[in-house]
Amino acid sequence: MNKSFWFLVLFVVAALAGGLWLFQEPVEQNKRSEPIFKDFRRTVDTLQSVTITNAQGTLFEADNENGVWLASVKAGQPKYPVAKQHLADLLQTLTQAKLLEAKTRKAENFSQLGLQALYAQDSIASLITLESSSSSKSLMVGKVATSGHGSFIRKPSEAQTWLADRYIEVPVDKFAWLQQPILPYQAEDIVSISRVDHDSWNIVRDPQNTGFKLSDISQRSELKYDAILKSIIVSITDLKFERLLEKENELLDSLEVLTELEILAVENVSLRLVVGKIKEQHFVYLSTTDENPYWSNWIYQISSFSAQQLVKSMSDFIKDKPSSETGSDSTFMQFSIDEGESPN
């Protein structure tokens, strides 16, 4: 083999070694096993606010108000309840995570780990800021390790980057960590549901509380299957949103209304749910005569599938009984004639 070939091989090996060196410096402190934050438990116990931002702006901003975590969705609008599990998982991860392996200290190489400053071009980092009554802690979270078992991190005030031993999850958008489903009710909390537009029907819980009944069903019809009435109850109590929009008259007027439902819940809570669409996007909004609950302040964008589960007509619930049931009298009469004497 000629000298140029061996020179090329040596060049490639040197380049690969340099790339590995990039993420393995400094060697003397490469391996660690210490918490990301010291005394973090004290911060969690008195935590007042959590903010997560990226290059596009604020992803999540929530405050602890008298023991209830509420998120700011839009300036000037009421705050929205936070999904407790997401926030609890984040705090548990930050409490338990350890510094596993030191990486680069060179700012020009931060982009390789997704840890460049938020103002930098094409930054994909997320900045987590936690404020307690006595301290403030911040952490930048970058890419997930190729093994999938940890996240690259950096404290904003430090040049040293690290691989943490755990994956640190951040919200994908400003709605991802808000409370779901929309309504704070379970199926057993619903007393009745009525469609009140052009195709009316009424579903009520029976007095023995053993299930639901469809009013005004004819003797010649029956339910398509036993659980069909509960299915629409669950579609309402499990209804999730994709994003929130401000409840503005202009948007309300633009909606093509598909159905209107009146719902009676326990403790005589009465609410109205309207399903509508604009082009191919579907929305719901709710109103009530009681106080001003958080879910009545917004228009919710929902999936097309969720909308379809709410827009039900009477024909979606019932089917005609088999002729053997509806025509039993005539069948008996015919049998009697066939077996007896011929009529005069």
Secondary structure as UniProt FT lines:
FT   HELIX           3..22
FT   HELIX           27..29
FT   STRAND          31..35
FT   TURN            38..39
FT   HELIX           40..45
FT   STRAND          47..54
FT   TURN            55..56
FT   STRAND          57..65
FT   TURN            66..67
FT   STRAND          68..71
FT   TURN            75..76
FT   STRAND          80..82
FT   HELIX           84..96
FT   STRAND          98..102
FT   HELIX           107..113
FT   TURN            118..119
FT   TURN            121..122
FT   STRAND          126..132
FT   STRAND          136..144
FT   TURN            146..147
FT   STRAND          151..154
FT   TURN            156..157
FT   STRAND          161..164
FT   TURN            174..177
FT   HELIX           187..189
FT   STRAND          190..195
FT   STRAND          201..205
FT   TURN            207..208
FT   STRAND          212..214
FT   TURN            215..216
FT   TURN            219..220
FT   STRAND          221..223
FT   TURN            226..227
FT   HELIX           228..237
FT   STRAND          243..246
FT   HELIX           249..254
FT   STRAND          256..265
FT   HELIX           266..268
FT   STRAND          269..278
FT   TURN            279..280
FT   STRAND          281..288
FT   HELIX           294..296
FT   STRAND          298..302
FT   HELIX           304..310
FT   HELIX           314..317
FT   STRAND          318..320
FT   HELIX           323..326
FT   HELIX           328..339
//
